[in-house]
Amino acid sequence: QTADESVLPGGTAYITDVGMTGPVNSVIGVESGIIFERFLSQIPVRFEVAHGPALLCAVIVDIDEATGGARSIERVQLSHS
């Protein structure tokens, strides 16, 4: 999750990368060994969801109902063991 959130002129809420939601010790939410095997062998392998502590990354955007533009944007990051 990047720390560059801002509201641009005209009311567009912007952040470069909101971040991942899923198991922390994983590669895109998949057991890392499976990803390495697939990368090295170039043979398709069934993905299995990784287990363990999870992370949720998100943003909260306050919207001006009259204009439809963003008033503010706030990063959120919650972890669960």
C-alpha positions as CSV (number, residue, x, y, z in Angstrom):
1,Q,0.0,0.0,0.0
2,T,1.5,3.3,-1.1
3,A,1.3,6.4,1.1
4,D,0.5,8.8,-1.7
5,E,-3.3,9.2,-1.3
6,S,-4.7,12.6,-2.3
7,V,-7.7,14.3,-3.6
8,L,-6.9,15.8,-7.0
9,P,-8.3,19.1,-8.3
10,G,-11.8,18.3,-9.6
11,G,-12.5,15.8,-6.8
12,T,-10.8,12.6,-8.0
13,A,-9.5,10.5,-5.1
14,Y,-6.1,9.0,-6.0
15,I,-3.8,6.3,-4.6
16,T,-1.1,4.5,-6.6
17,D,-1.6,1.1,-5.0
18,V,-4.3,0.2,-2.5
19,G,-2.4,-3.0,-1.5
20,M,-3.2,-6.6,-1.0
21,T,-6.0,-8.3,0.8
22,G,-5.2,-11.9,1.8
23,P,-2.6,-14.1,3.5
24,V,0.5,-12.2,4.5
25,N,3.0,-15.0,3.9
26,S,2.0,-15.7,0.3
27,V,2.5,-14.7,-3.3
28,I,-0.8,-13.1,-4.5
29,G,-2.6,-15.1,-1.8
30,V,-1.2,-18.4,-3.0
31,E,1.2,-20.8,-1.2
32,S,4.6,-19.5,-2.2
33,G,6.1,-22.9,-3.1
34,I,3.4,-23.4,-5.7
35,I,4.2,-20.0,-7.3
36,F,8.0,-20.8,-7.4
37,E,7.3,-24.3,-8.9
38,R,5.1,-22.8,-11.6
39,F,7.7,-20.1,-12.4
40,L,10.7,-22.4,-12.6
41,S,9.0,-25.2,-14.5
42,Q,6.7,-23.1,-16.7
43,I,4.1,-25.8,-16.2
44,P,0.6,-24.8,-15.0
45,V,0.0,-25.9,-11.4
46,R,-3.3,-25.7,-9.4
47,F,-3.2,-22.7,-7.0
48,E,-3.9,-23.3,-3.4
49,V,-4.9,-20.5,-1.1
50,A,-2.2,-19.8,1.6
51,H,-3.1,-19.9,5.2
52,G,-2.0,-17.9,8.2
53,P,-2.2,-14.3,9.3
54,A,-4.2,-12.1,6.9
55,L,-4.1,-8.4,5.9
56,L,-6.8,-6.2,4.5
57,C,-5.8,-3.0,2.6
58,A,-8.4,-0.6,1.5
59,V,-9.3,3.1,1.3
60,I,-12.3,5.1,2.6
61,V,-13.4,7.9,0.4
62,D,-15.7,10.6,1.6
63,I,-17.9,11.7,-1.4
64,D,-19.6,15.1,-1.7
65,E,-23.2,14.1,-2.6
66,A,-23.9,17.4,-4.4
67,T,-20.9,17.2,-6.7
68,G,-20.0,13.5,-6.7
69,G,-16.4,14.5,-6.1
70,A,-14.2,13.2,-3.3
71,R,-13.7,15.3,-0.2
72,S,-11.1,13.1,1.4
73,I,-9.4,9.7,1.1
74,E,-8.0,7.7,4.0
75,R,-5.8,4.5,3.9
76,V,-6.9,1.5,6.0
77,Q,-4.8,-1.5,6.9
78,L,-6.1,-4.2,9.2
79,S,-4.3,-7.3,10.2
80,H,-5.6,-10.6,11.6
81,S,-3.5,-13.3,13.2
